């Protein structure tokens, strides 16, 4: 998991080095919008699998998992195809600076990201930690090689094409892992005879919460691009790689630990110490975030790689704030804790608070043409408020 996080960090750093600042700004903006679309266009279908698949596994209904996943793949793919056609038509009418091919590649990356999230749900449901870890490492490795190669050969369009190819390869590899795991492992121990009826609104609430969190974690790049220009978005993208690594690391841990929360709660295991696990993850995250901040500050002081810090305007304050945002990513693990206790309302309320704060601060900063530090600080404030709201909801749920 640490290797996967490290590869993501080095990939973004390498792309920032080899691309012009404005081109890197375009890359991070389009990647952010594409990943946001992966959340929006699922309409709650993928979010609902986070809790449903582990429960189906515990109940011994592995066939139902496969049938549901195939249905989701068809629905989500059709939605993305429709969006690709619509965006291409709008691009022709309004004369955007992007080509039809750019629109198609961006849409395909969004689809690939959505299907990777579904694959992660399939793998986290099984009782084999290595299955999800192998998929995560392979996904990061393929993206590392393909995106850097594409970026070196053809700029941001090449990097984005490499990301799409990496999605295809990692999904094929993930499918192979899933088929083996679902064939070899027993599904359920017989302790749970039937499923507890699910609230049909749970998936919708989680979908809304995830979409709002994605706006604060992915749409920010596009907003900075529109407000301050592609060059500023490039500098923001370099800073964002710090909390992206935090997102990746926590996401990998949450997929494993969070599933354990859900299974333990569903099976009635009240002795499982979830809070201790959360504190351990937070301590590790603080160490990783501190290490990244210290490394960037040292590199800036040494001015190495040469000209990198001349191309991107990064103040010590902005680097420290980015590290703070990385530490706030612990909210993902707490969300899983609340989901295991059917507290989707608490997750949604926290996401609403964070999104309102971020959008409000971004609008104020854009109107007053405030520097990049304001926007990074706004993300930190929004994530800190979201985390605090989740902690309050978690205490009420204990």
N, C-alpha and C positions, 0 to 999 in steps of 0.2 A: 504494500500500500504506500509506503514511503517512497519507494522507487517510482511508482506511478505518479505521485505528486511531484517528485523531482523532475521527471521527464516533462510534465506540463509546464513547470517553471522555466526550465531550460529552453523549451520550444518557443515560448513567448519571448524570452530574452533574445534568442537567436534571430527570430523574425524581426524584432525591433532593431537589431543591429544591422541586418542585411537590407532592410527596406528604408526608403526615404520616410521621413516623419509623417508626411501627409498620407502616403500609401499605407503605412502601418495604422494610421487613424481610420482610414476606410476599412481596412481588414477587421479591426476590433469592433467597429460599429456594425458592420454587416454580420459578423459572427454573433454579436450580442442580439441583434434583431432576429436572426435565424433561430437562435436558441430560445428566445422568448416566444417565437411562433410555435416551437415544439410544445410549449406549455399551453398556449392559448388554444391551438387547434385540436388538442386532445379532448376538449370539452369535458374533462373530468374522468374520461375512460381510463387513462393510464394512472392517474392519481388514485382512483378507486382500487387499483390492484395492490397498492402498497400494503393495505391491511387485509384485503380479501384473499390474496394468494397464500400467505402464511396460514390463515385460518382454514382454507380449503385443504392445504397440505396436512395440517394437524388432524383434520377430519377424514383423511384418507381419500380425498376426491381429486386425485391428480389429473384424471381425464377431463374434469371440468375446467381445470386451469388451462390446459392446452386448447380446448375448444374456445374458451373466452379470449385467449391471446390471439388466436387466428382471426376471430371476428374483429378485434380491435385493430389489427394490422390492416385489414381491408378498409375499414372505415376511415382510419387516419390517413392512409395512402390516398384515397379518393379525395379527401379534403385538401391535401397538399397539392394534388394535381389541379384541382379547381382553382386554388389560390395562385398557382404558377401561371395559369392561363390569364386570370384576372390581372395580375401584376404586370404581365407582359403587355397586355392591352393598355393599361393605364400608363405604362412607361412610354408607349408609342404616342399616346395622346398628349401627355404633358412634357415629353422630351427630357426625361431625367438624364443625368450624366452617365447612367449605367446602361450597358447593352442588354439585349434579351438574354444572351448567354449568362451574363452576371446574375440576372434575376432567376434564371433556371437553376444555376449552381447554388445560389443562396437558398432557394426553396428546397433543393435536394438535401442540403446540409441540415436544414430544419427538420425535414422528414427523418433523416438518419439519426439525428439527436433524439427525436421522439421514440423511434424504434429501439434505440439503445437504452432509453429509460424503461421501456417495456421489458427488454431482455434482462435488465437488472432486477426487475420485479420477479421474473421467472426464476432467476438464479438465487435470489435471496430467500425464496420460499423453502428451498431444500435444506436439509441438515448436513451441508458440506461447505465449510468456510472456504475451501480452496477453489470451489467453482466460481464464486463471485470474485475472489481475488485474482484468479487467472484471467477472467474476462476484463477486469479493470486494468490489469497490467498490459494485456494485449492491446486494448483500446488505446491506452496512452502511448504505447510503443509504436503502433502503426501510425498514429497521428503525428508523433514526433518525427519519424522518417519522412512521411509523405508531405507534410505541410512545409517542413524546412526545405526539402528538395524542390517542391513546387514554388515556394517563395523565392528561392535563389534563381530559378530558371525563368519565372514569369510574373514576378511581383505578387501583389495581394491576390490577384485572380488565380495565380498558380497555387498559392498557399491554400486558398479556399477549395480549389479542386482537389488538392491533396487531402484536405479534411474530409471531403465527400468520399474519396476512395478509401480512406482509413475507416470510415463508417461502414462501408460495404464489407470490407475484409473482417473487421471486428465482429460484425453481426453474423457473418458466416461462421467464424470461430466460436462465437457465443452460442449459436444454434447447435453446434457439435457438442459443446460442453453440456448444454441443457439436455440434449437427447440422451447422453450417457448418464447424467445424474438422475433423470426421471426414470430411466430404465433400471438402474442398479440399486437405487436407494428405496427402502420401504417408506411409503407415504403415510404418516400417522402411526400412532402406537395403539390406537383403539381406546385411548382414554376419553376421547371426545366422540360421542356417538353421532351427534348431528350438529349442524351449524346453527349458531344463534342467528335469527333473522336480522338482516342488515337494514339500517335506515337508508332509504334511497337518497336522502339528502346529504348523507355523509360525504359521498364522492363529490357532490357539487360544492359543498363548503370547502373541502380540501382543494378542489380545482381553483376556486376563487382565491384561496389563501396562497396557493403556489403561484398563480398568475401575478398576484400583487407582489409577492416576494421576488419574482422574476423581473418585474418592472424595476424594482430597486437594485437588482443585482445584474441585470443585463441591458435594460433600456437606457441606463445611465450613459453608456458610451455614445449611443446615437444622439442623446440630448446634448451632450458636450460638443459633439461634432456640429450639430445644428446651431448651437449657441456661440461657440468660440472658434469653430473651424476645424478642418481635418488635422492640422498640425497640433493644435491643443488636444484633440482627441487622441493623437498618437502619444503625447506625454501622459495623458490620463490612462491610456492603455498599458503603458509601462508600469505605472503605479498599480493599476488594476490586477496585474499579474500576481502581485503579492497576495491580495485577498482571493484571487482565483485559485491559487495553490491551497489556501485555507479551505475554500469551498470544496475542492477536489478531495483533500484529505479527510475532512469531516464527512463528506458525502459517502466516501468508501467505508469509513467506520460506522456511520449511521445505518448504512444498508445492512451491515452485519449485526450490530448491537441493537438497532431499532427493531429488527425482525425478532430478536430474542425477547425484547420487551413485549411485543405483540403476542408471541407464542406463549410466554410465561403467564401473561395476564389472562389469555384465553383459556389456558389449561388450569387456571386457578392457583398458580404457584405464587402465593403472596409473600414468600420468603426471598424472592429474587431482589437483590439490592441494586435497583436501577440508578438511584441517586449517586451512589459511590462510583458507578461506571461513568456517569456523566462528569463528575468531578475529575476523574482520571483522564478522560478525553480532553477536558478543558485545560488541564495542566500541560498535557502534551502539546496542545494547540498553542498555548502561550510560548512554549519553548521554540516551536517551529516559527511562529510569527516573529519572535525576538531575533531568531537566527537570520531570517530573511532581511529584516530591517537593518541589523548590524552589518550584514554582508553588503547591502546596497550603499549604506553610509560609508563603509570602507572603500568600496569601489569608486564612489563619487570623490572621496578625498584623494584617492590615487589617480583619478581620471583615467581609469582603465575599465573597459577597452577604450582605446584612444578615440576621441571625438564623440563617443556615445553620449556623454552628459552635456556636450555642447549642442547636440542635435535635439535632445529632449530636456526641457526645463523642469528639473526636479529639485525642489528645495528640501532640506532636512525635515522640515515640519510636514510636508506632504508625504514623505516616506514613512515617518512615524505614524501619521494618521492612517496610512494604508495598512500598516501592521496592526493597528487597532481594529480596523475593519476585518482583517483576517481572523483575529481572536474572537470577534463577535459571531463568526460562523458556527459557533457551538449551538446556536439557536436550532439548527437542523436536528441535532440529537434530542433536544428537549421537545421538539415537535413530535418525534416518534414516541417519546414517553407519553405525551398527551393523547396521541392517537391510540395507543394501547389501552387507554382508559376511556375511549370514546368521547374525547373532549375536543372534537373538531371546531366547536364554537370558539374555544379559547385560542386555537391556532389561527382561525380566521380573524378574530378581533385584533390579535397582535400584528398580523400582516396588514390590516387596514391602517393601524396606527403608524407603522413604519412607512407605508406607501404615501400617506397624507403628508407626513413630515418631509419625506424626500422630495416629493413633487413641489411642495410649498417652498422649500429652501432652494431648489433648483430654479424655480421661477424668479425668486427674489435675486439670486445671484446672476441670472441671465439678464434681468432688467437693469441691474446696476453695473454689469460688466465686471464683476468681481473676479479675482484670480482663481487659478485651479485649486488652490488650497481650500477655498470655500466649498467647492463641489465634493472634494474628497472628505472634508469635514462633515458635509451634509449626509453623505453615505454612512459615516461612522455614527452620527447622531441618530439616524433612522434605524440602523441595525441595533444600536444600544437600546433604544426605546422598545423595539420589537422584542429583544431578548428579555428586558425587564417585564414586559407584559406576559411573556410566556412563563417566566419564573413565578409570577403571581398566580397565573392559572394553574401551574404545576403544584404549587403549595395547596391550592384549594382542592386539587384532585387527589391528593395523597390520603 
